[in-house]
Amino acid sequence: MSEEKDFPDDKTIRDAISGNQQAVESLLSHYADVIDSYATVEVHNPDGTTRKHVDPDLRQHLVMKLLEELPNFPTE
C-alpha cells in the first residue's frame, strides 16, 4: 500500500480543519475501517460463545477524538 493511500491529501486536511463539512466527511470515510477496527469488541454470550461487534459509543468517542486532533494533522 502506498503512503499516499495511507494518509489523506493536504488540501482535504486543511479544508477539514477550516470546517468544510465535505472534507470532514471525506476524512471520516477515509478512516472508517480503522475506527471500526479499534471500536470492535468481543461480547461473551451466556452460552459461552463470543461475538464481535462495533461498539457505537466507542466508535463515536474515536470519531470525536479524530475531530479534536484535526488541527494537529501534519500538512505540508
Secondary structure, 3 states (H helix, E strand, C coil): CCHHHHCCCHHHHHHHHCCCHHHHHHHHHHCHHHHHHHCEEEEECCCCCEEEEECHHHHHHHHHHHHHHHHHCCCC
